[in-house]
Amino acid sequence: MTQQTNTSDLYQYDEEFRDSISTVDKEGKRVWIYPKKPAGRYHNARIVVTVILLALLFAGPFITIAGQPLLLFNIFERKFIILGTTFWPQDFHLFVLATITFFVFIILFTVVFGRIWCGWACPQTLFMEMVFRKIEYLIEGDATKQRKLNQAPWNTEKILKKGLKQVIFLAISILIAHTLMAYLVGIERVKELVSSSPTENMAGFMGLLVFTGIFYWVFAYFREQACTVVCPYGRLQGVLLIKDSIVVAYDWLRGEPRKKIRKDDVSSDRGDCIDCKLCVHACPTGIDIRNGTQLECVNCTACIDACDEVMDKVGQDRGLIRYSSYTAIESGQQKIFTARVAGYSVILLALVVALSYFMTTRSDIEATFLRVPGMLYQETDDNQISNLYNVQFVNKTFDDLTLRLEIQGEVGSIEQVGNQALTIPANGTFDGVFFIKIPREDIKSVKTEVTIELYKGDLLIDDVSTNFLGPNTR
């Protein structure tokens, strides 16, 4: 009880920050953020991670597995390739299960580690903080110089610096747009778009223009507001984070009461925080981390590096701002495997097992048998009942497949209209019309379930069931 009371006395701060986000003022106008140029051990680590992730991102369209793209999300042709494996609309159940599994993983990851994804791996943060802002620092200087340049009248220096920056921003946006397009339609298709006249591929050209415009607008103007206003992940923190979640946190027990350093001040009733506000100046979303976890915080660690630098200068231990949890700061004990984490872990494990089962048992061929609408059964001269079917085959492999069809149980026969070779092209489809015939004496009801077996040579690779209509035998 005494510790709780002391915590309450120590951790007092202005509550006004809860009434609005840091990038919008009381009148609803945009507050432009000028973050201090980051530096420190965490920032250096983020540079390494960024180089690796962006290298993978831009190299992805050129990487192939068995001659197929590493990743392809062709929503236009409803064709998706993940790690060299093709998925079609017929695999929608796998997509749904994978999506649910992914979201449960995100929930579990957030409950344990907070918003670490946003600061270290999110493409928006990587490009904004580690690419576009780096260019801005290089051309316009640190925060103070940027603010001064923006306030200055338009002169030769301002025109050159602003113009050069925007040209580079646009060039990078074009590169990002082409990379995204390569993940959507394939790198070969993008090469065709680039090497041909826009009039020959107007749809693709317009797509590149739209993507370029969106990326340029986001990174040149909208910037951190994509994280604080648009992205729902930050707002989900309110329901996902718990007191045991590891986040970028300020140690209020050690830091309060805040007090600036003065030469003649020998008082001992002070915390380690000297109220220099460098953690605020370094924040790319403009928040004060000393106010606690906020939806704008992307866990970029800029405030940690800034605070550690100050602690080194004043002779205090690092870690006044660090990766920690409310529980760890308050009690000194970090709890990770809580009841909520255990529950999410069990659900995630069950989903992963189910997804793995469906993936490993997934057939290389998908067949759909549908009776031709409006057609009844027909009775042949040799006392057989026939039904007409529209059939579509989807080949999910990268090789041509020649199939042979048989009726399970050797009851009846199946015949293709036209008697052409039943060969499904690699990664393609085949549509045909088939008759299924069953002797009249073998029909026991108006509706009979028939199973068609699909053979590749002598190997049974799949089977599909459909309904067969016949005469009333009563």
C-alpha positions as a printed Julia matrix, in Angstrom:
474×3 Matrix{Float64}:
   0.0     0.0     0.0
   2.85    2.38    0.87
   4.52    1.72   -2.49
   1.31    2.41   -4.38
   0.83    5.7    -2.54
   4.41    6.76   -3.25
   3.97    5.87   -6.91
   0.89    8.07   -7.12
   2.71   10.97   -5.5
   5.72   10.6    -7.77
   3.97   10.05  -11.06
   2.06   13.27  -11.57
   1.82   14.77  -15.04
  -0.29   17.0   -17.19
  -3.34   15.11  -18.48
  -4.03   17.43  -21.41
  -2.11   15.2   -23.81
  -4.93   12.64  -23.56
  -7.43   15.05  -25.11
  -5.78   15.22  -28.55
  -3.0    13.69  -30.62
   0.35   15.41  -30.78
   0.21   16.26  -34.49
  -3.02   18.29  -34.26
  -3.45   21.5   -32.28
  -6.55   22.7   -30.38
  -7.93   24.3   -33.54
  -7.58   21.08  -35.51
  -4.66   22.3   -37.59
  -1.64   20.19  -38.51
   1.34   20.43  -36.16
   4.45   19.77  -38.23
   6.96   17.56  -36.42
  10.69   18.32  -36.55
  12.33   15.42  -34.69
  15.91   15.71  -33.51
  18.34   13.68  -35.58
  18.57   10.28  -33.82
  21.81    8.62  -32.8
  22.76    5.85  -30.41
  23.03    2.09  -30.0
  19.37    1.35  -30.69
  19.38    3.58  -33.75
  22.48    1.82  -35.08
  20.77   -1.53  -34.55
  17.7    -0.26  -36.4
  19.9     0.8   -39.32
  21.21   -2.76  -39.63
  17.69   -4.21  -39.44
  16.43   -1.67  -41.98
  19.18   -2.46  -44.48
  18.38   -6.17  -44.25
  14.61   -5.76  -44.54
  14.7    -3.23  -47.37
  17.24   -5.36  -49.23
  14.84   -8.3   -48.97
  11.92   -6.1   -50.04
  13.58   -4.81  -53.2
  15.23   -8.13  -54.03
  12.01  -10.11  -53.48
  10.59   -9.76  -57.02
  13.85  -11.09  -58.48
  14.07  -14.13  -56.19
  12.58  -17.34  -57.59
  11.97  -20.83  -56.24
  11.95  -23.55  -58.9
  11.52  -20.82  -61.49
   8.55  -19.23  -59.71
   8.41  -15.9   -57.82
   9.14  -15.88  -54.11
   5.97  -13.83  -53.54
   3.24  -12.84  -55.97
  -0.14  -11.37  -55.04
  -1.84  -11.07  -58.4
  -5.28   -9.9   -57.35
  -6.14   -9.11  -60.97
  -5.84  -12.72  -62.14
  -6.7   -14.11  -58.67
  -3.39  -15.92  -58.54
  -1.09  -15.94  -55.52
   2.35  -17.48  -55.12
   3.89  -17.75  -51.66
   7.36  -19.26  -51.31
   7.04  -20.81  -54.75
   3.63  -22.42  -54.08
   0.61  -21.3   -56.07
  -2.72  -20.54  -54.43
  -6.01  -20.02  -56.27
  -9.47  -18.77  -55.25
 -10.32  -22.42  -54.59
  -7.85  -22.22  -51.69
  -9.85  -19.42  -50.07
 -10.34  -21.47  -46.91
  -6.57  -21.59  -46.5
  -6.4   -17.83  -46.93
  -9.06  -17.3   -44.25
  -7.33  -19.68  -41.84
  -3.93  -18.09  -42.51
  -5.39  -14.61  -41.96
  -6.94  -15.62  -38.64
  -3.65  -17.24  -37.6
  -1.75  -14.08  -38.53
  -4.05  -11.83  -36.51
  -3.86  -14.09  -33.47
  -0.08  -14.0   -33.78
  -0.15  -10.19  -33.97
  -2.36  -10.08  -30.87
  -0.06  -12.43  -28.97
   3.06  -10.58  -30.12
   1.56   -7.23  -29.09
   0.45   -8.51  -25.69
   4.04   -9.58  -24.98
   6.19   -7.06  -26.86
   3.89   -4.11  -27.49
   4.29   -2.14  -30.71
   7.83   -3.26  -31.47
   6.75   -4.24  -35.02
   5.98   -0.61  -35.81
   9.39    0.68  -34.78
  11.56   -2.05  -36.23
   9.84   -3.74  -39.18
   6.82   -1.76  -40.46
   7.52   -0.51  -44.02
   5.92    2.86  -43.21
   8.36    3.48  -40.33
  11.37    2.06  -42.15
  10.89    4.28  -45.18
   9.79    7.37  -43.24
  12.4     7.37  -40.48
  15.29    5.49  -42.03
  15.1     6.69  -45.64
  13.1     9.87  -46.2
  14.07   11.62  -42.95
  17.71   10.63  -43.5
  17.6    12.4   -46.84
  15.93   15.37  -45.18
  18.65   15.56  -42.53
  21.33   15.3   -45.22
  19.92   18.13  -47.35
  18.28   20.48  -44.85
  20.14   19.66  -41.64
  18.86   18.83  -38.15
  15.51   19.87  -36.69
  16.52   23.45  -35.89
  17.86   24.1   -39.39
  14.77   22.5   -40.97
  12.45   24.72  -38.95
  14.49   27.8   -39.79
  14.55   26.91  -43.5
  10.77   26.44  -43.61
  10.22   29.8   -41.95
  12.67   31.6   -44.24
  11.5    33.46  -47.38
  11.88   31.73  -50.71
  15.41   32.36  -51.91
  17.95   30.47  -53.99
  19.11   28.27  -51.12
  15.58   27.3   -50.1
  14.49   26.6   -53.67
  17.54   24.41  -54.33
  17.27   22.44  -51.09
  13.5    21.97  -51.24
  13.6    21.15  -54.94
  16.4    18.62  -54.58
  14.65   16.96  -51.66
  11.34   16.64  -53.48
  13.01   15.27  -56.62
  14.73   12.56  -54.55
  11.48   11.84  -52.68
   9.68   11.42  -55.99
  12.41    9.14  -57.38
  12.23    6.87  -54.33
   8.43    6.84  -54.54
   8.69    5.71  -58.16
  11.05    2.92  -57.11
   8.69    1.8   -54.33
   5.71    1.88  -56.72
   7.5    -0.31  -59.27
   8.52   -2.74  -56.52
   4.96   -3.01  -55.25
   3.7    -3.52  -58.8
   6.23   -6.33  -59.23
   4.69   -8.1   -56.24
   1.25   -7.69  -57.83
   1.84   -8.63  -61.47
   5.37  -10.05  -61.53
   8.74   -8.56  -62.39
   8.54   -9.59  -66.05
   5.28   -7.72  -66.48
   6.8    -4.64  -64.84
   9.73   -4.81  -67.26
   7.23   -4.79  -70.11
   5.48   -1.74  -68.66
   8.77    0.12  -68.28
  10.13   -0.77  -71.72
   6.94   -0.07  -73.71
   4.99    3.07  -74.46
   2.38    4.1   -71.86
  -0.28    4.04  -74.57
   0.32    0.33  -75.09
  -0.25   -0.47  -71.4
  -2.43    2.36  -70.17
  -3.91    0.41  -67.24
  -0.49   -0.6   -65.93
   0.9     2.88  -66.5
  -1.99    4.48  -64.6
  -1.49    1.97  -61.79
   2.15    3.0   -61.47
   1.17    6.67  -61.47
  -1.4     6.12  -58.73
   1.0     4.1   -56.55
   3.75    6.67  -57.04
   1.4     9.51  -56.11
   0.2     7.73  -52.98
   3.71    6.93  -51.74
   5.0    10.41  -52.52
   2.07   12.05  -50.71
   2.44    9.78  -47.67
   6.18   10.23  -47.23
   6.49   13.86  -48.31
   3.41   15.27  -46.6
   1.25   12.87  -44.56
   4.27   11.28  -42.88
   3.84   10.23  -39.22
   0.07   10.8   -39.4
  -0.18    7.49  -41.25
   0.76    5.88  -37.91
  -1.13    8.18  -35.55
  -4.34    8.83  -37.51
  -4.87    6.1   -40.13
  -3.23    2.92  -38.84
  -5.64    1.01  -36.56
  -2.85   -0.93  -34.89
  -1.91    1.93  -32.56
  -5.51    2.33  -31.43
  -5.74   -1.4   -30.77
  -3.07   -1.03  -28.12
  -5.73    0.13  -25.7
  -7.31   -3.31  -25.71
  -4.24   -5.45  -26.45
  -1.63   -4.07  -24.09
  -1.54   -5.14  -20.48
   0.63   -3.99  -17.58
   3.06   -6.83  -18.32
   3.56   -5.88  -21.99
   7.12   -4.85  -22.83
   7.08   -1.36  -24.35
   9.27    1.74  -24.48
   8.65    3.04  -20.97
   9.81    5.83  -18.7
  10.88    4.77  -15.2
   8.83    7.25  -13.17
  10.0     5.8    -9.85
  13.58    6.64  -10.7
  12.97    9.8   -12.7
  10.49   11.77  -10.55
  10.37   14.44   -9.35
  11.88   16.04  -12.43
  14.22   18.96  -11.88
  16.67   20.81  -14.05
  20.32   20.76  -13.03
  21.62   23.97  -11.49
  25.14   24.64  -10.21
  24.0    25.89   -6.82
  21.34   23.2    -6.33
  22.45   20.62   -3.76
  19.01   19.3    -2.84
  18.49   15.56   -2.76
  14.72   15.52   -3.34
  15.01   15.04   -7.07
  14.79   12.19   -9.55
  17.22   11.3   -12.3
  15.16   13.1   -14.97
  16.65   16.57  -15.5
  13.66   17.66  -17.63
  15.84   18.4   -20.67
  12.97   17.31  -22.96
  15.37   15.76  -25.46
  13.2    12.63  -25.43
  10.33   14.83  -26.68
  12.5    16.56  -29.3
  13.71   13.19  -30.61
  10.24   11.64  -30.92
   9.12   11.39  -34.59
   5.45   11.52  -33.52
   5.89   14.43  -31.1
   4.84   12.79  -27.83
   6.31   12.95  -24.33
   7.08    9.36  -23.36
   7.14   10.46  -19.71
   3.36   10.67  -19.9
   3.21    6.92  -20.3
   2.25    4.63  -23.19
   0.3     6.5   -25.88
  -1.25    5.42  -29.16
   1.19    7.64  -31.1
   4.25    5.78  -29.76
   5.7     3.48  -32.43
   8.46    2.1   -30.17
  11.19    3.54  -32.41
  13.61    3.89  -29.43
  14.68    7.44  -30.41
  13.78    8.63  -26.91
  15.85    5.84  -25.33
  18.97    6.85  -27.24
  18.43   10.54  -26.46
  17.94    9.85  -22.75
  20.9     7.47  -22.52
  23.12   10.16  -24.01
  21.97   12.65  -21.36
  22.4    10.12  -18.54
  26.0     9.54  -19.67
  26.68   13.27  -19.55
  25.23   13.79  -16.06
  26.86   10.68  -14.63
  23.7     8.61  -14.13
  22.97    5.02  -15.15
  21.35    4.43  -18.51
  17.82    3.06  -18.74
  15.7     5.89  -17.38
  13.74    5.27  -20.57
  14.01    1.65  -21.69
  12.21   -1.43  -22.9
  10.21   -2.51  -19.88
   6.67   -2.96  -18.6
   4.52   -1.18  -16.05
   4.74   -4.2   -13.76
   8.53   -4.43  -14.07
   9.0    -0.75  -13.23
   6.53   -0.8   -10.36
   7.53   -4.11   -8.73
  10.91   -4.87  -10.25
   9.68   -8.21  -11.62
   8.98   -8.83  -15.29
   6.13  -11.24  -16.07
   5.88  -12.52  -19.63
   3.94  -15.78  -19.55
   0.66  -14.54  -18.09
  -2.77  -16.2   -18.27
  -3.71  -14.1   -21.29
  -0.49  -14.99  -23.08
  -1.09  -18.66  -22.3
  -4.61  -18.49  -23.73
  -3.52  -16.79  -26.94
  -0.62  -19.26  -27.25
  -2.96  -22.26  -27.1
  -5.26  -20.74  -29.73
  -2.31  -19.86  -31.96
  -0.87  -23.36  -31.65
  -4.21  -24.92  -32.61
  -4.5   -22.63  -35.64
  -0.93  -23.37  -36.75
  -1.56  -27.12  -36.48
  -4.79  -26.83  -38.47
  -3.17  -24.64  -41.12
  -0.21  -27.0   -41.4
  -2.55  -29.97  -41.83
  -4.58  -28.33  -44.6
  -1.42  -27.13  -46.35
   0.23  -30.55  -46.33
  -2.95  -32.33  -47.48
  -3.71  -29.73  -50.16
  -4.26  -31.32  -53.56
  -2.29  -30.24  -56.63
  -5.47  -30.29  -58.71
  -8.87  -28.77  -58.04
 -11.92  -30.01  -59.93
 -15.44  -28.62  -59.88
 -18.33  -30.65  -61.34
 -21.6   -28.73  -61.86
 -24.64  -30.06  -63.64
 -25.57  -27.94  -66.66
 -28.41  -25.64  -65.48
 -31.87  -26.49  -66.81
 -30.83  -29.93  -68.08
 -32.61  -33.06  -66.82
 -31.28  -36.56  -67.08
 -31.41  -38.39  -70.4
 -32.04  -42.08  -71.07
 -29.87  -43.7   -73.73
 -30.69  -46.56  -76.1
 -28.51  -48.97  -74.11
 -30.64  -48.43  -70.96
 -28.3   -45.97  -69.24
 -29.1   -42.66  -67.56
 -26.81  -39.74  -68.41
 -26.23  -36.31  -66.85
 -24.38  -33.43  -68.49
 -21.78  -31.51  -66.44
 -19.69  -28.4   -66.81
 -16.29  -29.18  -65.32
 -13.4   -26.89  -64.44
  -9.95  -28.13  -63.52
  -7.35  -25.93  -61.81
  -3.73  -27.01  -61.98
  -1.87  -25.69  -58.93
   1.51  -27.05  -60.03
   4.14  -25.67  -62.39
   3.92  -28.67  -64.77
   1.3   -29.7   -67.31
  -0.99  -32.43  -65.96
  -2.7   -35.07  -68.1
  -5.57  -36.68  -66.21
  -7.7   -39.76  -66.48
 -11.16  -39.83  -64.88
 -12.98  -42.83  -63.44
 -16.17  -43.35  -61.47
 -15.44  -44.71  -58.02
 -16.63  -48.3   -57.63
 -16.61  -48.81  -61.41
 -20.33  -48.03  -61.52
 -21.03  -46.09  -64.68
 -18.67  -44.17  -66.94
 -17.57  -40.62  -67.65
 -17.08  -39.29  -71.18
 -15.74  -35.95  -72.33
 -17.61  -34.13  -75.07
 -15.18  -33.85  -77.95
 -12.84  -36.57  -76.64
  -9.87  -34.18  -76.56
  -6.84  -34.83  -74.37
  -7.53  -33.88  -70.78
  -4.35  -31.87  -70.24
  -4.38  -28.96  -67.8
  -1.61  -26.43  -68.42
   0.83  -25.54  -65.67
  -0.62  -22.95  -63.33
  -3.7   -22.85  -65.52
  -7.26  -24.02  -65.91
  -9.18  -26.32  -68.21
 -12.93  -26.12  -68.87
 -14.79  -29.01  -70.39
 -18.18  -30.67  -70.77
 -18.64  -34.25  -69.61
 -21.35  -36.91  -69.61
 -21.68  -39.24  -66.65
 -23.6   -42.41  -67.44
 -24.93  -44.95  -64.98
 -26.92  -48.1   -65.84
 -30.58  -47.67  -64.99
 -30.62  -50.75  -62.75
 -27.88  -49.26  -60.56
 -29.88  -46.13  -59.75
 -31.69  -46.48  -56.44
 -32.98  -42.91  -55.89
 -33.73  -39.66  -57.67
 -30.47  -38.1   -56.41
 -27.32  -40.2   -56.19
 -23.94  -39.06  -54.97
 -21.21  -39.96  -57.43
 -17.47  -39.74  -56.74
 -15.11  -39.11  -59.64
 -11.48  -40.13  -59.19
  -8.68  -38.16  -60.85
  -5.64  -40.17  -61.94
  -2.25  -39.01  -63.14
  -1.15  -42.17  -64.88
  -1.91  -44.85  -62.31
  -1.6   -42.46  -59.36
  -4.81  -41.28  -57.7
  -4.24  -37.6   -56.96
  -7.73  -36.43  -55.96
 -11.42  -37.21  -55.99
 -14.51  -35.05  -56.17
 -18.18  -35.79  -55.45
 -21.23  -34.51  -57.29
 -24.95  -35.26  -57.49
 -26.41  -37.43  -60.23
 -30.11  -37.14  -61.08
 -32.12  -40.13  -62.24
 -35.68  -41.34  -62.62
 -37.91  -42.11  -59.65
 -37.48  -45.81  -58.95
 -40.6   -46.2   -56.82
